[in-house]
Amino acid sequence: MSDWGMPSLKHSARQGSRAQEDYLEQIHKLIDEKGYARVVDVAKNLGLAQASVTNMIQRLDADGLVHYEKYRGVVLTDDGEQIALAIIRRHEELTNFLELFGLDAETIYEDVEGMEHHISPETLAAIISLTAELQRQPALVKRVQERMKQIRRG
């Protein structure tokens, strides 16, 4: 656990590729929302062909990150769940940070999708710390937002 009482920010030794992380995150979300995850649902949510999703899920199964049974569904192993929770947490923390500046939801989502897979634990810790400080200083946030408007105007 980290100093914040949450799972550690450190990357897991089992951390995989961006694609693997996207799959694990999606499987976790489906299980949370529906109580189960099926290949067809993962494919639909990721906008991919079922055959491609099946291949990746079989690789995740071979890597010990999911348990997959044809026609039955997919469940995360403990290792898979740890990776999924870490990427979800990174997504949430980066979103919280960018929301402070009044950016639109679509911009935030697109930027976070790119950053969440590449950010180091050290940089994420800095962003979490900065977010906490900025939340305690609304006047400073307002000044930053005004400066951002000036920069956009040129």
Rosetta blueprint (number, residue, H / E / L):
1 M L
2 S L
3 D L
4 W L
5 G L
6 M L
7 P L
8 S L
9 L L
10 K L
11 H L
12 S L
13 A L
14 R L
15 Q L
16 G L
17 S L
18 R H
19 A H
20 Q H
21 E H
22 D H
23 Y H
24 L H
25 E H
26 Q H
27 I H
28 H H
29 K H
30 L H
31 I H
32 D H
33 E H
34 K H
35 G L
36 Y L
37 A E
38 R L
39 V H
40 V H
41 D H
42 V H
43 A H
44 K H
45 N H
46 L H
47 G L
48 L L
49 A L
50 Q H
51 A H
52 S H
53 V H
54 T H
55 N H
56 M H
57 I H
58 Q H
59 R H
60 L H
61 D H
62 A H
63 D L
64 G L
65 L L
66 V E
67 H E
68 Y E
69 E E
70 K L
71 Y L
72 R L
73 G E
74 V E
75 V E
76 L E
77 T L
78 D H
79 D H
80 G H
81 E H
82 Q H
83 I H
84 A H
85 L H
86 A H
87 I H
88 I H
89 R H
90 R H
91 H H
92 E H
93 E H
94 L H
95 T H
96 N H
97 F H
98 L H
99 E H
100 L L
101 F L
102 G L
103 L L
104 D L
105 A H
106 E H
107 T H
108 I H
109 Y H
110 E H
111 D H
112 V H
113 E H
114 G H
115 M H
116 E L
117 H L
118 H L
119 I L
120 S L
121 P H
122 E H
123 T H
124 L H
125 A H
126 A H
127 I H
128 I H
129 S H
130 L H
131 T H
132 A H
133 E H
134 L H
135 Q H
136 R L
137 Q L
138 P H
139 A H
140 L H
141 V H
142 K H
143 R H
144 V H
145 Q H
146 E H
147 R H
148 M H
149 K H
150 Q H
151 I H
152 R H
153 R H
154 G L
